[in-house]
Amino acid sequence: MLEKLKSIEEKYEAISQELMNPNIASDHKAYQKLMKSHKSMENVVQAFRRYQVVDSEITDTESLLEIETDKSMKEMVEDELKELKEERIKLEEELKVLLLPKDPNDDKSVIIEIRGGAGGNEAALFAGDLFRMYSRFAESKNWKIDILDSHENDVGGYKEIVFSIEGQGTYSQLKYESGVHRVQRIPTTESGGRIHTSTVTVAVLPEAEEVDVDINPNDVRVDLFCSSGPGGQSVNTTQSAVRLTHVPSGIVVSCQDEKSQHKNKDKAMKVLRARLYEKTMEEEAAKIASERKSQVGTGDRSERIRTYNFPQNRITDHRIGLTIHRLDGFLEGDLEEIINALITTNQAERLKESV
């Protein structure tokens, strides 16, 4: 591990020197590529340098302990040595995690698709609750939210809503949200006070750049239509809504949220690229027969991942068996505890596999 860390540090230093080269600085594309590599190694190098300092201090402290004769001073040195060794162990564990192969999509922005499942209007209302929850979480991170497509129902919920969240490391934080979210609560329309169970499906896609997916324009059929509101009512009489059909894959994407046909087409293309990119990733993963599917999955949309129980103010994540009794705060965007637990569990599994 230490040899690998030394190699990374040397590469980091070499890139630091290249970034100071005026020829590189004037080449925007090359500069951006180097900056991305430099930043990807920064946390590893900083942790390794701290490890080296601590390791050196341990050696010095052990030498001091050998020659120290004063009893009280010796006790102080022993306490310091104990703290340093504990810090070294923590840094070793941190470095093991940092050296795990990184998901190439972790730094990407995301496109999230939320669709009401079983439960009719109640499912549509909960889809709206989840959209608000993710929006609040994004706002707390200073990430940008943009609605790409939405279909409201008559009671103020969403049959479907598709939106992007742009920000550094967005996918690394939200990729574990893909799956079936189950809600248990008493609907406002329920006079008998009975608890209903409804489901909502969430899909989190890494946003794909044009370089990630090559789309032949001849493979995409473009249809224009008038946008509609809740219940299918007409919103405008101009054909500003856009439907894209990728003929080879059969993927269909529509967008009607903007008044401009051009903007709707751009947004629909963004979603199409993301879905094609996801399809490519799934096909590549399927080819690797030896790759065991992680307990904390990110791709199975049919998997029930979480239950939101309103009467008990409880959220349970079924993948890691974590239950939290503060549903109200969770729906206000306070997702950190569960997201961190999912990330930690995934890292632990990968460390176990690497051993």
PASE-152050 format. One record per residue (C-alpha): residue number from 1; x, y, z. Coordinates in Angstrom, 1 decimal. Layout:
+-----+--------+--------+--------+
:   n :      x :      y :      z :
+-----+--------+--------+--------+
: NUM :      X :      Y :      Z :
...
+-----+--------+--------+--------+
//
This chain:
+-----+--------+--------+--------+
:   n :      x :      y :      z :
+-----+--------+--------+--------+
:   1 :    0.0 :    0.0 :    0.0 :
:   2 :    2.8 :    2.4 :    0.9 :
:   3 :    4.5 :    1.9 :   -2.5 :
:   4 :    1.2 :    2.6 :   -4.3 :
:   5 :    0.8 :    5.8 :   -2.2 :
:   6 :    4.3 :    6.9 :   -3.0 :
:   7 :    3.6 :    6.4 :   -6.7 :
:   8 :    0.4 :    8.5 :   -6.4 :
:   9 :    2.2 :   11.3 :   -4.6 :
:  10 :    5.0 :   11.4 :   -7.3 :
:  11 :    2.3 :   11.6 :  -10.0 :
:  12 :    0.5 :   14.3 :   -8.1 :
:  13 :    3.7 :   16.3 :   -7.9 :
:  14 :    4.4 :   15.8 :  -11.6 :
:  15 :    1.0 :   17.1 :  -12.5 :
:  16 :    1.5 :   20.1 :  -10.1 :
:  17 :    4.6 :   21.0 :  -12.1 :
:  18 :    2.8 :   20.6 :  -15.4 :
:  19 :    0.0 :   22.9 :  -14.3 :
:  20 :    2.6 :   25.7 :  -13.9 :
:  21 :    3.7 :   25.3 :  -17.5 :
:  22 :    2.5 :   28.4 :  -19.5 :
:  23 :    1.8 :   26.2 :  -22.6 :
:  24 :   -0.5 :   23.9 :  -20.6 :
:  25 :   -2.3 :   26.9 :  -19.0 :
:  26 :   -3.1 :   28.3 :  -22.4 :
:  27 :   -4.6 :   25.0 :  -23.6 :
:  28 :   -8.0 :   25.1 :  -21.8 :
:  29 :   -8.9 :   21.5 :  -22.6 :
:  30 :   -5.5 :   20.0 :  -21.5 :
:  31 :   -5.5 :   22.2 :  -18.4 :
:  32 :   -9.0 :   21.1 :  -17.3 :
:  33 :   -8.0 :   17.4 :  -17.8 :
:  34 :   -4.9 :   17.8 :  -15.7 :
:  35 :   -6.8 :   19.8 :  -13.0 :
:  36 :   -9.4 :   17.0 :  -12.8 :
:  37 :   -6.6 :   14.4 :  -12.3 :
:  38 :   -4.9 :   16.6 :   -9.8 :
:  39 :   -8.1 :   17.0 :   -7.7 :
:  40 :   -8.9 :   13.3 :   -7.8 :
:  41 :   -5.6 :   12.6 :   -6.1 :
:  42 :   -5.7 :   15.4 :   -3.6 :
:  43 :   -7.4 :   13.7 :   -0.7 :
:  44 :   -5.2 :   10.6 :   -1.0 :
:  45 :   -2.0 :   12.7 :   -1.1 :
:  46 :   -3.0 :   14.8 :    1.9 :
:  47 :   -3.9 :   11.8 :    4.0 :
:  48 :   -0.7 :   10.1 :    3.0 :
:  49 :    1.4 :   13.1 :    3.9 :
:  50 :   -0.4 :   13.3 :    7.3 :
:  51 :    0.3 :    9.5 :    7.7 :
:  52 :    4.0 :   10.1 :    7.0 :
:  53 :    4.2 :   12.9 :    9.6 :
:  54 :    2.5 :   10.8 :   12.2 :
:  55 :    4.7 :    7.8 :   11.4 :
:  56 :    7.8 :   10.0 :   11.8 :
:  57 :    6.6 :   11.4 :   15.1 :
:  58 :    6.0 :    7.9 :   16.4 :
:  59 :    9.6 :    7.0 :   15.6 :
:  60 :   10.9 :   10.1 :   17.3 :
:  61 :    8.6 :    9.6 :   20.4 :
:  62 :    9.8 :    5.9 :   20.7 :
:  63 :   13.4 :    7.1 :   20.7 :
:  64 :   12.6 :    9.7 :   23.3 :
:  65 :   10.9 :    7.1 :   25.5 :
:  66 :   14.1 :    4.9 :   25.5 :
:  67 :   16.3 :    7.7 :   26.9 :
:  68 :   13.7 :    9.3 :   29.2 :
:  69 :   14.4 :    8.6 :   32.9 :
:  70 :   12.0 :   11.0 :   34.7 :
:  71 :    8.9 :    8.9 :   35.7 :
:  72 :    6.3 :   11.7 :   35.1 :
:  73 :    7.8 :   12.7 :   31.8 :
:  74 :    7.9 :    9.1 :   30.7 :
:  75 :    4.2 :    8.8 :   31.4 :
:  76 :    3.5 :   11.9 :   29.3 :
:  77 :    5.6 :   10.5 :   26.4 :
:  78 :    3.8 :    7.1 :   26.7 :
:  79 :    0.4 :    8.9 :   26.5 :
:  80 :    1.5 :   10.9 :   23.4 :
:  81 :    2.8 :    7.7 :   21.8 :
:  82 :   -0.5 :    6.0 :   22.4 :
:  83 :   -2.4 :    8.8 :   20.7 :
:  84 :   -0.1 :    8.9 :   17.8 :
:  85 :   -0.5 :    5.1 :   17.2 :
:  86 :   -4.3 :    5.4 :   17.4 :
:  87 :   -4.1 :    8.2 :   14.8 :
:  88 :   -1.9 :    6.1 :   12.5 :
:  89 :   -4.4 :    3.3 :   12.6 :
:  90 :   -7.2 :    5.7 :   11.7 :
:  91 :   -5.2 :    7.1 :    8.8 :
:  92 :   -4.4 :    3.6 :    7.6 :
:  93 :   -8.1 :    2.8 :    7.4 :
:  94 :   -8.8 :    6.1 :    5.7 :
:  95 :   -6.1 :    5.4 :    3.1 :
:  96 :   -7.5 :    1.9 :    2.4 :
:  97 :  -10.9 :    3.5 :    1.6 :
:  98 :   -9.3 :    6.2 :   -0.5 :
:  99 :   -7.4 :    3.6 :   -2.6 :
: 100 :  -10.5 :    1.7 :   -3.5 :
: 101 :  -11.3 :    2.0 :   -7.2 :
: 102 :  -13.5 :    5.0 :   -7.7 :
: 103 :  -16.8 :    5.0 :   -9.5 :
: 104 :  -16.1 :    7.0 :  -12.7 :
: 105 :  -19.5 :    8.6 :  -12.4 :
: 106 :  -19.2 :    9.8 :   -8.8 :
: 107 :  -18.3 :   13.4 :   -9.8 :
: 108 :  -21.1 :   13.7 :  -12.3 :
: 109 :  -24.4 :   15.5 :  -11.9 :
: 110 :  -27.6 :   13.5 :  -11.9 :
: 111 :  -31.0 :   13.1 :  -13.6 :
: 112 :  -33.6 :   11.8 :  -11.2 :
: 113 :  -36.9 :   10.2 :  -12.4 :
: 114 :  -39.7 :    9.9 :   -9.9 :
: 115 :  -42.9 :    8.0 :  -10.9 :
: 116 :  -45.9 :    7.1 :   -8.9 :
: 117 :  -46.5 :    3.4 :   -8.6 :
: 118 :  -49.2 :    1.5 :   -6.7 :
: 119 :  -51.6 :    3.7 :   -4.8 :
: 120 :  -53.1 :    6.1 :   -7.4 :
: 121 :  -53.4 :    9.6 :   -6.1 :
: 122 :  -51.7 :    8.8 :   -2.9 :
: 123 :  -48.6 :    7.6 :   -4.8 :
: 124 :  -48.7 :   10.7 :   -6.9 :
: 125 :  -48.8 :   12.9 :   -3.8 :
: 126 :  -45.8 :   11.0 :   -2.3 :
: 127 :  -43.9 :   11.4 :   -5.5 :
: 128 :  -44.3 :   15.2 :   -4.9 :
: 129 :  -43.1 :   14.7 :   -1.3 :
: 130 :  -39.9 :   12.9 :   -2.6 :
: 131 :  -39.3 :   15.6 :   -5.2 :
: 132 :  -39.5 :   18.3 :   -2.4 :
: 133 :  -37.2 :   16.1 :   -0.2 :
: 134 :  -34.5 :   15.9 :   -2.8 :
: 135 :  -34.9 :   19.5 :   -3.7 :
: 136 :  -34.3 :   20.5 :   -0.1 :
: 137 :  -31.3 :   18.3 :    0.2 :
: 138 :  -29.9 :   19.8 :   -3.0 :
: 139 :  -30.5 :   23.3 :   -1.7 :
: 140 :  -28.6 :   22.5 :    1.5 :
: 141 :  -25.6 :   21.5 :   -0.7 :
: 142 :  -25.9 :   24.6 :   -3.0 :
: 143 :  -26.7 :   22.3 :   -6.0 :
: 144 :  -28.7 :   23.6 :   -8.9 :
: 145 :  -32.1 :   21.9 :   -9.6 :
: 146 :  -33.8 :   22.0 :  -13.0 :
: 147 :  -37.2 :   20.3 :  -13.9 :
: 148 :  -36.9 :   18.6 :  -17.2 :
: 149 :  -40.3 :   17.1 :  -17.5 :
: 150 :  -43.4 :   16.7 :  -15.2 :
: 151 :  -46.9 :   15.3 :  -15.4 :
: 152 :  -49.1 :   16.5 :  -12.5 :
: 153 :  -52.4 :   14.9 :  -11.5 :
: 154 :  -55.6 :   16.5 :  -10.4 :
: 155 :  -54.7 :   16.4 :   -6.6 :
: 156 :  -51.4 :   18.3 :   -6.9 :
: 157 :  -49.1 :   15.3 :   -7.0 :
: 158 :  -47.0 :   13.9 :   -9.8 :
: 159 :  -47.6 :   10.9 :  -12.0 :
: 160 :  -44.0 :   11.5 :  -13.1 :
: 161 :  -41.4 :   14.2 :  -12.6 :
: 162 :  -37.9 :   14.2 :  -14.2 :
: 163 :  -35.3 :   16.7 :  -13.0 :
: 164 :  -31.6 :   17.3 :  -12.9 :
: 165 :  -29.4 :   18.2 :  -10.0 :
: 166 :  -26.1 :   19.8 :  -10.9 :
: 167 :  -23.1 :   19.9 :   -8.5 :
: 168 :  -19.8 :   18.3 :   -7.6 :
: 169 :  -20.1 :   14.7 :   -6.4 :
: 170 :  -23.9 :   14.7 :   -6.8 :
: 171 :  -24.0 :   11.1 :   -8.1 :
: 172 :  -21.8 :    9.8 :   -5.3 :
: 173 :  -24.4 :   11.1 :   -2.8 :
: 174 :  -27.6 :   10.2 :   -4.5 :
: 175 :  -26.9 :    7.0 :   -6.5 :
: 176 :  -28.2 :    4.8 :   -3.7 :
: 177 :  -31.7 :    6.3 :   -4.0 :
: 178 :  -32.7 :    4.2 :   -7.1 :
: 179 :  -35.4 :    1.7 :   -6.3 :
: 180 :  -38.9 :    1.4 :   -4.9 :
: 181 :  -39.8 :    3.7 :   -2.0 :
: 182 :  -42.9 :    2.6 :    0.0 :
: 183 :  -45.0 :    5.0 :    2.0 :
: 184 :  -47.5 :    4.0 :    4.8 :
: 185 :  -49.9 :    6.7 :    5.9 :
: 186 :  -53.5 :    7.8 :    6.3 :
: 187 :  -54.6 :    9.6 :    3.1 :
: 188 :  -56.4 :   13.0 :    3.6 :
: 189 :  -59.3 :   11.5 :    1.6 :
: 190 :  -59.6 :    8.5 :    4.0 :
: 191 :  -62.5 :    9.1 :    6.4 :
: 192 :  -62.0 :    5.8 :    8.3 :
: 193 :  -58.5 :    6.6 :    9.4 :
: 194 :  -57.0 :    3.5 :    7.7 :
: 195 :  -53.4 :    3.3 :    6.8 :
: 196 :  -52.7 :    2.9 :    3.1 :
: 197 :  -49.6 :    1.6 :    1.5 :
: 198 :  -48.4 :    3.1 :   -1.7 :
: 199 :  -45.2 :    3.0 :   -3.8 :
: 200 :  -43.1 :    5.4 :   -5.8 :
: 201 :  -40.2 :    4.4 :   -8.1 :
: 202 :  -37.0 :    6.5 :   -8.2 :
: 203 :  -34.3 :    6.2 :  -10.8 :
: 204 :  -31.0 :    8.1 :  -10.4 :
: 205 :  -29.0 :    8.4 :  -13.6 :
: 206 :  -25.5 :   10.0 :  -14.0 :
: 207 :  -25.7 :   12.9 :  -16.4 :
: 208 :  -23.9 :   12.0 :  -19.6 :
: 209 :  -21.9 :   14.3 :  -21.7 :
: 210 :  -21.8 :   14.2 :  -25.5 :
: 211 :  -18.4 :   12.5 :  -25.3 :
: 212 :  -19.9 :    9.7 :  -23.1 :
: 213 :  -22.6 :    8.8 :  -25.6 :
: 214 :  -22.5 :    9.1 :  -29.4 :
: 215 :  -26.0 :    9.6 :  -30.7 :
: 216 :  -26.5 :    9.4 :  -34.4 :
: 217 :  -29.2 :   12.1 :  -35.3 :
: 218 :  -30.6 :    9.8 :  -37.9 :
: 219 :  -31.4 :    7.3 :  -35.2 :
: 220 :  -33.6 :    9.8 :  -33.3 :
: 221 :  -37.2 :   10.5 :  -34.4 :
: 222 :  -38.5 :   13.9 :  -33.3 :
: 223 :  -42.3 :   14.4 :  -32.7 :
: 224 :  -43.8 :   17.7 :  -31.7 :
: 225 :  -47.1 :   18.1 :  -29.8 :
: 226 :  -49.0 :   20.6 :  -27.6 :
: 227 :  -48.2 :   20.4 :  -23.9 :
: 228 :  -50.9 :   19.3 :  -21.5 :
: 229 :  -51.7 :   19.8 :  -17.8 :
: 230 :  -53.3 :   17.7 :  -15.0 :
: 231 :  -56.0 :   15.4 :  -16.4 :
: 232 :  -54.8 :   15.9 :  -19.9 :
: 233 :  -56.2 :   19.4 :  -20.2 :
: 234 :  -54.6 :   21.6 :  -22.8 :
: 235 :  -52.0 :   24.1 :  -21.6 :
: 236 :  -51.1 :   25.8 :  -24.9 :
: 237 :  -52.0 :   25.5 :  -28.6 :
: 238 :  -48.5 :   25.7 :  -30.0 :
: 239 :  -46.5 :   22.6 :  -30.6 :
: 240 :  -43.7 :   23.3 :  -28.1 :
: 241 :  -43.6 :   19.9 :  -26.4 :
: 242 :  -41.0 :   17.5 :  -27.8 :
: 243 :  -40.9 :   13.7 :  -27.9 :
: 244 :  -37.7 :   11.9 :  -28.9 :
: 245 :  -37.6 :    8.2 :  -29.9 :
: 246 :  -34.2 :    6.5 :  -30.1 :
: 247 :  -35.1 :    3.9 :  -32.7 :
: 248 :  -32.3 :    1.4 :  -32.1 :
: 249 :  -33.0 :    1.1 :  -28.4 :
: 250 :  -36.7 :    2.0 :  -28.3 :
: 251 :  -36.1 :    4.6 :  -25.6 :
: 252 :  -38.7 :    7.4 :  -25.6 :
: 253 :  -38.3 :   10.7 :  -23.9 :
: 254 :  -40.7 :   13.7 :  -23.8 :
: 255 :  -40.4 :   17.2 :  -22.4 :
: 256 :  -43.0 :   19.9 :  -22.2 :
: 257 :  -42.0 :   22.1 :  -19.3 :
: 258 :  -40.6 :   24.9 :  -21.3 :
: 259 :  -42.5 :   27.2 :  -23.6 :
: 260 :  -39.7 :   27.0 :  -26.1 :
: 261 :  -39.6 :   24.0 :  -28.5 :
: 262 :  -35.8 :   24.4 :  -28.7 :
: 263 :  -35.3 :   24.3 :  -24.9 :
: 264 :  -37.6 :   21.3 :  -24.6 :
: 265 :  -35.6 :   19.4 :  -27.2 :
: 266 :  -32.3 :   20.2 :  -25.4 :
: 267 :  -33.7 :   18.9 :  -22.1 :
: 268 :  -35.2 :   15.8 :  -23.7 :
: 269 :  -31.8 :   15.1 :  -25.4 :
: 270 :  -30.1 :   15.4 :  -22.0 :
: 271 :  -32.4 :   12.7 :  -20.5 :
: 272 :  -32.0 :   10.5 :  -23.6 :
: 273 :  -28.2 :   10.7 :  -23.3 :
: 274 :  -28.5 :    9.7 :  -19.6 :
: 275 :  -30.7 :    6.8 :  -20.3 :
: 276 :  -28.5 :    5.5 :  -23.1 :
: 277 :  -25.4 :    5.9 :  -20.9 :
: 278 :  -27.2 :    3.9 :  -18.1 :
: 279 :  -28.1 :    1.2 :  -20.6 :
: 280 :  -24.4 :    1.0 :  -21.7 :
: 281 :  -23.3 :    0.7 :  -18.1 :
: 282 :  -25.8 :   -2.1 :  -17.4 :
: 283 :  -24.7 :   -4.0 :  -20.4 :
: 284 :  -21.0 :   -3.7 :  -19.5 :
: 285 :  -21.7 :   -4.8 :  -15.9 :
: 286 :  -23.6 :   -7.8 :  -17.1 :
: 287 :  -20.6 :   -9.0 :  -19.1 :
: 288 :  -18.5 :   -9.2 :  -16.0 :
: 289 :  -19.7 :  -12.5 :  -14.6 :
: 290 :  -17.3 :  -12.6 :  -11.7 :
: 291 :  -18.6 :   -9.3 :  -10.3 :
: 292 :  -20.8 :  -10.0 :   -7.3 :
: 293 :  -23.7 :   -7.6 :   -7.0 :
: 294 :  -23.3 :   -5.4 :   -4.0 :
: 295 :  -25.8 :   -5.5 :   -1.1 :
: 296 :  -26.2 :   -1.8 :   -1.5 :
: 297 :  -27.3 :   -1.8 :   -5.1 :
: 298 :  -27.6 :    1.3 :   -7.4 :
: 299 :  -29.4 :   -0.2 :  -10.4 :
: 300 :  -32.3 :   -2.4 :   -9.5 :
: 301 :  -35.4 :   -0.2 :   -9.8 :
: 302 :  -37.7 :   -3.0 :   -8.8 :
: 303 :  -36.0 :   -3.4 :   -5.4 :
: 304 :  -37.9 :   -2.1 :   -2.4 :
: 305 :  -35.2 :    0.0 :   -0.7 :
: 306 :  -37.0 :    2.1 :    1.9 :
: 307 :  -40.3 :    2.4 :    3.9 :
: 308 :  -41.6 :    5.7 :    5.1 :
: 309 :  -44.1 :    5.1 :    8.0 :
: 310 :  -45.9 :    8.3 :    8.9 :
: 311 :  -47.9 :    7.0 :   12.0 :
: 312 :  -44.6 :    6.0 :   13.7 :
: 313 :  -42.5 :    8.9 :   12.3 :
: 314 :  -40.1 :    6.2 :   11.0 :
: 315 :  -37.9 :    5.6 :    8.0 :
: 316 :  -36.4 :    2.1 :    7.4 :
: 317 :  -33.7 :    1.4 :    4.8 :
: 318 :  -34.2 :   -2.3 :    4.1 :
: 319 :  -30.8 :   -2.8 :    2.4 :
: 320 :  -28.8 :   -2.0 :    5.6 :
: 321 :  -31.5 :   -2.6 :    8.2 :
: 322 :  -31.3 :    1.0 :    9.5 :
: 323 :  -34.3 :    2.6 :   11.1 :
: 324 :  -34.5 :    6.3 :   12.1 :
: 325 :  -37.4 :    7.8 :   14.0 :
: 326 :  -37.4 :   11.3 :   12.5 :
: 327 :  -39.4 :   11.0 :    9.3 :
: 328 :  -40.5 :   14.7 :    9.4 :
: 329 :  -36.9 :   15.9 :    9.3 :
: 330 :  -35.9 :   13.4 :    6.6 :
: 331 :  -38.6 :   14.7 :    4.3 :
: 332 :  -37.3 :   18.2 :    4.8 :
: 333 :  -34.1 :   17.1 :    3.2 :
: 334 :  -32.0 :   15.9 :    6.2 :
: 335 :  -30.7 :   12.8 :    4.4 :
: 336 :  -27.1 :   12.8 :    5.6 :
: 337 :  -27.4 :   10.0 :    8.2 :
: 338 :  -28.8 :    7.4 :    5.8 :
: 339 :  -26.7 :    8.5 :    2.9 :
: 340 :  -23.5 :    8.3 :    5.0 :
: 341 :  -24.5 :    4.9 :    6.3 :
: 342 :  -25.1 :    3.6 :    2.8 :
: 343 :  -21.7 :    4.9 :    1.6 :
: 344 :  -19.9 :    3.4 :    4.6 :
: 345 :  -21.6 :    0.0 :    4.2 :
: 346 :  -20.7 :   -0.1 :    0.5 :
: 347 :  -17.1 :    0.8 :    1.3 :
: 348 :  -16.9 :   -1.9 :    4.0 :
: 349 :  -18.2 :   -4.5 :    1.5 :
: 350 :  -15.7 :   -3.4 :   -1.1 :
: 351 :  -12.8 :   -3.5 :    1.4 :
: 352 :  -13.9 :   -7.1 :    2.4 :
: 353 :  -13.9 :   -8.1 :   -1.3 :
: 354 :  -10.5 :   -6.6 :   -1.9 :
: 355 :   -9.1 :   -8.6 :    1.0 :
+-----+--------+--------+--------+
//
